[in-house]
Amino acid sequence: MVKYVIAKQLSGKRIITTDGEDLGRVVDLYFNELTGKLEGILVEPNPDSTLAAMAKKEGGGLITVPYTAVLNVKDVMVVDRRNLAQ
């Protein structure tokens, strides 16, 4: 139940990088089925983001952000730009 509440709170949250670029919004999450740990975040990219335009895109034009890049989650999710390529 706790995972459901956390995932629901992250849905639609805006993602910004440490240098202030608006990367996009959270669409879905990737969990490791064996450990239950959050591994990645599926993002609908901001069309004005140069970083999102350069990122590797999944089907449907979405990009994946590794959870290791996440630094903080409050009103927005802050990710470390240097760790996005992992």
VMD Tcl script that draws the C-alpha trace (Angstrom):
set ca {
  {0.00 0.00 0.00}
  {2.81 2.42 0.79}
  {4.29 2.04 -2.72}
  {0.91 2.92 -4.23}
  {0.63 6.13 -2.20}
  {4.18 7.21 -3.06}
  {3.72 6.44 -6.75}
  {0.43 8.32 -6.79}
  {2.12 11.36 -5.24}
  {4.86 11.33 -7.92}
  {2.47 11.07 -10.86}
  {2.42 14.27 -12.90}
  {5.15 15.92 -10.82}
  {7.32 18.40 -12.72}
  {11.01 17.51 -13.08}
  {13.75 20.15 -13.13}
  {17.52 19.75 -13.37}
  {20.05 21.18 -10.93}
  {20.69 24.03 -13.36}
  {16.98 24.95 -13.49}
  {15.94 23.41 -16.82}
  {12.36 22.08 -16.93}
  {12.82 18.50 -18.15}
  {9.14 17.48 -18.19}
  {6.53 15.61 -16.11}
  {6.45 12.16 -14.50}
  {4.32 9.69 -16.46}
  {5.28 6.32 -14.99}
  {7.80 4.59 -12.73}
  {10.05 1.54 -13.18}
  {10.38 -0.77 -10.18}
  {12.64 -3.79 -9.79}
  {10.19 -6.67 -9.38}
  {12.54 -8.66 -7.14}
  {13.63 -5.92 -4.72}
  {10.73 -3.48 -5.02}
  {13.17 -0.60 -5.44}
  {12.42 2.31 -7.74}
  {14.90 2.19 -10.64}
  {13.71 4.74 -13.18}
  {11.19 7.40 -14.02}
  {9.40 7.66 -17.35}
  {9.07 11.32 -18.34}
  {6.95 13.20 -20.84}
  {9.55 15.72 -22.02}
  {9.04 19.46 -22.08}
  {9.10 20.41 -25.80}
  {11.23 23.48 -24.98}
  {13.91 21.46 -23.15}
  {17.18 21.09 -25.04}
  {18.27 18.33 -22.67}
  {15.07 16.34 -23.28}
  {15.58 16.70 -27.03}
  {19.05 15.12 -26.72}
  {18.00 12.31 -24.33}
  {17.41 8.75 -25.49}
  {13.69 8.39 -26.08}
  {11.51 5.36 -25.48}
  {8.47 4.46 -27.56}
  {5.95 7.29 -27.67}
  {8.59 10.01 -27.34}
  {9.04 9.52 -23.59}
  {12.44 9.61 -21.88}
  {13.77 7.57 -18.94}
  {15.51 9.19 -15.99}
  {17.45 6.85 -13.66}
  {16.32 7.13 -10.04}
  {19.97 7.58 -9.02}
  {19.77 11.06 -10.62}
  {16.99 12.19 -8.26}
  {18.26 14.55 -5.56}
  {15.06 15.84 -3.96}
  {11.28 15.59 -4.24}
  {9.02 18.31 -2.85}
  {6.74 20.42 -5.04}
  {8.98 19.45 -7.96}
  {11.46 16.62 -8.51}
  {15.07 17.82 -8.77}
  {17.49 15.67 -10.76}
  {21.26 15.93 -11.16}
  {21.95 16.73 -14.79}
  {25.32 14.91 -14.66}
  {23.65 11.59 -13.74}
  {21.01 11.61 -16.48}
  {23.17 9.68 -18.95}
  {23.48 6.60 -16.70}
}
mol new
graphics top color blue
foreach p $ca { graphics top sphere $p radius 0.5 }
foreach p [lrange $ca 0 end-1] q [lrange $ca 1 end] { graphics top cylinder $p $q radius 0.2 }
display resetview
